[in-house]
Amino acid sequence: MLSRPVVMGILNTTPDSFYAGSRVAAVDEAVRRAEHMLADGAAILDVGGYSTRPGAAEVSEAEETARVAPVVEAVVQRFPQAVVSVDTFRASVADAALQAGAQMVNDVSGGADARMFETVARWQVPYVLMHSRGTPQTMTQLTQYTDLLGEIAVFFLEKLQQIRRAGIKDVILDVGFGFAKTIDQNYHLLNNLADFQIIGLPLLVGISRKSMIHKRLGITAEEAMNGTTVLNTLALTKGASILRVHDVKAAVEAVALYSLTKGKP
């Protein structure tokens, strides 16, 4: 486990991510956004080139690589001390980003690409294992569970066996808020997030500005920072080690105040 929770800043090189404020259209804009997030206290920068919002358009591997690799390379060159993660479910894109200087892989598919575990093991970088079903195009139709918590736990344990056999040492778990889950299921998952601590691995929580906040409150994603901070704080009380967010400063402040309540200034 991490000794203190940290914040991962979202850096989207996509034209269609659900929150417009997270999108960057050019490498120099991405570098400026990275600088701002690092100044606000981000410990990790997560660069993605394929929107995984429900119903998102398909993007070719070549296009995703062309969006991600130059940004990773530029950010690493400009901020060599920064920890840069690549947000992808494709092994070829992960490999290209790692060659460009990324030091972590955030895989929203939980290893759907058969080559992913081998790729991550070869580079020996931390790997985020996320629970999901289907694809961005189909996941909203795949929300039927007999036992939501139990099925996610089984998914993690089965995937961890494969991951360990592949030789990956550092693994972070993400229960996948919004990925093949209804809004009510997301809240059930958040309320019981602490149950997954029994697996003994850090937990990443990505709920920033998602529909579980803005649809439930009847607002837009642009208006959902306050709701995000509330739920991120709740996630911290339930064991979250990494908060993946659009608004780094607010999340860093939440971590700082939460840490004071735990005697960790």
Phi, psi and omega per residue, in radians:
M1 nan 2.620 3.037
L2 -1.253 2.528 -3.104
S3 -1.196 -0.436 3.120
R4 -2.619 2.479 3.130
P5 -1.034 2.613 3.121
V6 -2.264 2.944 -3.077
V7 -2.009 2.336 3.058
M8 -1.885 2.128 3.136
G9 -1.568 2.395 -3.092
I10 -1.546 2.209 3.134
L11 -2.211 1.677 -3.051
N12 -1.655 2.188 3.070
T13 -1.769 0.603 -3.079
T14 -1.965 2.606 3.091
P15 -1.502 -0.092 -2.980
D16 -2.299 0.304 3.068
S17 -1.046 2.596 -2.958
F18 -1.095 -0.483 3.130
Y19 -1.872 1.931 -3.041
A20 -1.041 -0.528 -3.104
G21 -1.175 -0.205 -3.125
S22 -1.650 -0.120 -3.010
R23 -1.500 2.460 2.992
V24 -2.214 2.459 -3.003
A25 -1.813 -0.193 -3.089
A26 -2.570 2.796 -3.081
V27 -1.072 -0.764 -3.106
D28 -1.147 -0.595 3.070
E29 -1.168 -0.671 3.104
A30 -1.109 -0.705 3.131
V31 -1.134 -0.720 3.102
R32 -1.119 -0.720 3.111
R33 -1.138 -0.702 3.107
A34 -1.080 -0.752 3.129
E35 -1.047 -0.752 -3.136
H36 -1.116 -0.766 -3.123
M37 -1.171 -0.697 3.109
L38 -1.135 -0.697 3.104
A39 -1.112 -0.551 3.125
D40 -1.398 -0.123 3.042
G41 1.939 0.197 3.102
A42 -1.080 2.359 3.078
A43 -1.606 -0.408 -3.095
I44 -2.432 2.492 3.014
L45 -1.975 2.196 -3.063
D46 -1.893 1.890 -3.052
V47 -1.719 2.143 -3.136
G48 -2.248 2.563 -3.126
G49 -2.194 0.247 3.140
Y50 -2.455 1.955 3.129
S51 -1.142 2.258 3.134
T52 -1.896 0.340 3.029
R53 -1.138 2.670 3.117
P54 -0.961 2.275 3.112
G55 1.410 0.147 -3.119
A56 -1.092 2.628 -3.128
A57 -1.227 2.584 3.063
E58 -1.177 2.489 3.101
V59 -2.246 2.352 -3.127
S60 -1.204 2.756 3.097
E61 -1.062 -0.684 -3.136
A62 -1.104 -0.746 3.140
E63 -1.178 -0.747 3.119
E64 -1.068 -0.765 3.113
T65 -1.080 -0.742 -3.128
A66 -1.140 -0.503 3.090
R67 -1.343 -0.668 -2.960
V68 -1.555 -0.888 -2.974
A69 -1.019 -0.794 3.141
P70 -1.112 -0.605 3.112
V71 -1.194 -0.783 3.096
V72 -1.010 -0.848 -3.113
E73 -1.047 -0.772 -3.117
A74 -1.165 -0.733 -3.135
V75 -1.147 -0.747 -3.141
V76 -1.135 -0.687 3.126
Q77 -1.154 -0.708 -3.098
R78 -1.343 -0.594 -3.103
F79 -2.253 1.329 -3.027
P80 -1.104 -0.332 3.139
Q81 -1.544 -0.133 -3.097
A82 -1.280 2.545 3.010
V83 -1.636 2.032 -3.090
V84 -1.940 2.250 3.100
S85 -1.894 2.619 3.016
V86 -1.900 2.224 -3.133
D87 -1.672 1.706 -3.112
T88 -2.721 2.694 3.037
F89 -1.916 0.173 -3.120
R90 -1.952 2.246 -3.093
A91 -1.109 -0.651 -3.109
S92 -1.155 -0.668 3.111
V93 -1.213 -0.748 3.083
A94 -1.017 -0.778 -3.125
D95 -1.078 -0.770 3.136
A96 -1.118 -0.709 3.125
A97 -1.180 -0.671 3.103
L98 -1.159 -0.677 3.042
Q99 -1.075 -0.583 -3.133
A100 -1.366 -0.175 3.065
G101 2.164 -0.013 3.085
A102 -1.105 2.672 -3.076
Q103 -2.187 0.280 -3.056
M104 -2.877 2.603 3.105
V105 -2.139 2.199 3.103
N106 -1.926 1.815 -2.984
D107 -1.876 1.845 -3.078
V108 -1.319 -0.099 -3.112
S109 -1.733 -0.101 -3.129
G110 1.165 0.572 3.082
G111 1.517 0.520 3.115
A112 -1.121 -0.548 3.042
D113 -1.369 2.070 -3.053
A114 -1.069 -0.334 -3.127
R115 -1.607 -0.107 -3.001
M116 -1.127 -0.847 -3.081
F117 -1.082 -0.711 3.109
E118 -1.081 -0.724 -3.141
T119 -1.112 -0.839 -3.132
V120 -1.114 -0.702 3.137
A121 -1.104 -0.661 -3.137
R122 -1.117 -0.647 -3.131
W123 -1.519 -0.301 -3.128
Q124 0.923 0.972 3.079
V125 -2.034 2.807 3.075
P126 -1.078 2.583 -3.070
Y127 -2.272 2.233 3.059
V128 -1.643 2.047 3.122
L129 -1.710 1.947 -3.124
M130 -1.894 2.488 3.056
H131 -1.456 2.295 3.041
S132 -2.725 3.053 3.019
R133 -2.422 2.485 3.057
G134 1.175 -2.565 -3.105
T135 -2.242 2.986 3.062
P136 -0.973 -0.455 -3.132
Q137 -1.395 -0.390 -3.027
T138 -2.102 -0.188 -2.913
M139 -1.168 -0.427 3.138
T140 -1.223 -0.254 3.093
Q141 -1.675 0.087 -3.028
L142 -2.108 0.827 -3.050
T143 -1.876 0.295 -3.132
Q144 -1.577 2.114 3.117
Y145 -2.296 2.509 2.974
T146 -1.434 -0.674 -3.123
D147 -2.540 1.615 -3.026
L148 -0.955 -0.928 -3.079
L149 -1.139 -0.781 -3.111
G150 -1.136 -0.695 -3.124
E151 -1.206 -0.618 3.074
I152 -1.191 -0.712 3.115
A153 -1.080 -0.764 3.101
V154 -1.086 -0.733 3.083
F155 -0.974 -0.854 -3.130
F156 -1.069 -0.812 -3.068
L157 -1.145 -0.682 3.118
E158 -1.198 -0.752 3.124
K159 -1.165 -0.624 3.141
L160 -1.127 -0.582 3.058
Q161 -1.068 -0.776 3.111
Q162 -1.139 -0.722 -3.115
I163 -1.111 -0.779 -3.135
R164 -1.163 -0.674 3.093
R165 -1.101 -0.587 3.128
A166 -1.246 -0.406 3.109
G167 1.817 0.226 3.096
I168 -1.389 2.269 -3.042
K169 -1.710 -0.712 -3.032
D170 -1.841 2.001 -3.081
V171 -2.236 2.414 3.085
I172 -2.110 2.433 -3.114
L173 -1.782 2.484 3.073
D174 -2.345 2.073 -3.089
V175 -1.261 -0.195 3.003
G176 1.376 0.972 3.090
F177 -1.010 2.232 3.106
G178 1.530 -0.165 -3.135
F179 -1.723 1.824 -3.082
A180 1.004 0.702 3.047
K181 -2.442 2.475 3.035
T182 -1.349 2.980 3.106
I183 -1.061 -0.778 3.125
D184 -1.100 -0.678 3.096
Q185 -1.134 -0.640 3.090
N186 -1.056 -0.738 -3.136
Y187 -1.243 -0.638 3.054
H188 -1.076 -0.707 3.135
L189 -1.150 -0.772 3.133
L190 -1.124 -0.738 -3.136
N191 -1.086 -0.469 -3.094
N192 -1.965 0.320 -3.089
L193 -0.969 -0.639 -3.093
A194 -1.040 -0.414 -3.141
D195 -1.036 -0.526 -3.068
F196 -1.380 -0.131 3.076
Q197 -1.135 -0.380 -3.118
I198 -1.090 -0.407 3.123
I199 -1.217 -0.422 3.028
G200 1.520 0.362 3.132
L201 -2.140 2.693 3.112
P202 -1.041 2.592 3.129
L203 -1.937 2.218 3.029
L204 -1.736 2.362 3.116
V205 -2.104 2.166 3.112
G206 -2.137 1.572 -3.138
I207 -2.147 0.134 -3.006
S208 -1.003 2.059 3.026
R209 1.020 0.331 -3.085
K210 -1.313 2.960 -3.061
S211 -1.109 -0.434 3.091
M212 -1.079 -0.348 3.076
I213 -1.663 -1.051 -2.950
H214 -1.297 -0.560 3.087
K215 -1.252 -0.664 3.135
R216 -1.179 -0.570 -3.133
L217 -1.591 -0.153 -3.120
G218 1.239 0.643 3.132
I219 -2.215 -3.034 3.096
T220 -1.742 2.914 3.068
A221 -1.041 -0.590 3.137
E222 -1.146 -0.398 -3.109
E223 -1.724 0.137 -2.919
A224 -1.750 0.303 -3.134
M225 -1.194 -0.723 -3.139
N226 -1.085 -0.800 3.095
G227 -1.070 -0.650 3.089
T228 -1.060 -0.793 -3.124
T229 -1.098 -0.692 3.112
V230 -1.068 -0.851 -3.094
L231 -1.262 -0.577 3.050
N232 -1.089 -0.695 3.112
T233 -1.115 -0.743 3.079
L234 -1.068 -0.726 3.124
A235 -1.075 -0.651 3.101
L236 -1.084 -0.683 -3.140
T237 -1.198 -0.306 -3.103
K238 -1.862 0.263 2.958
G239 1.857 0.113 3.127
A240 -1.082 2.330 3.102
S241 -1.781 -0.469 -3.139
I242 -2.333 2.245 3.027
L243 -1.837 2.071 3.112
R244 -1.657 2.037 -2.930
V245 -2.451 2.806 2.979
H246 -1.508 -0.547 -3.023
D247 -1.948 1.609 -2.976
V248 -1.152 -0.804 -3.040
K249 -1.019 -0.795 -3.135
A250 -1.082 -0.697 -3.136
A251 -1.225 -0.685 3.112
V252 -1.108 -0.692 3.096
E253 -1.137 -0.688 3.100
A254 -1.085 -0.751 3.117
V255 -1.108 -0.741 -3.112
A256 -1.073 -0.808 -3.116
L257 -1.246 -0.683 3.075
Y258 -1.079 -0.728 -3.128
S259 -1.100 -0.591 3.092
L260 -1.104 -0.599 3.122
T261 -1.247 -0.315 3.124
K262 -1.775 0.121 3.141
G263 1.262 0.540 -3.141
K264 -2.213 1.335 -3.106
P265 -1.140 nan nan
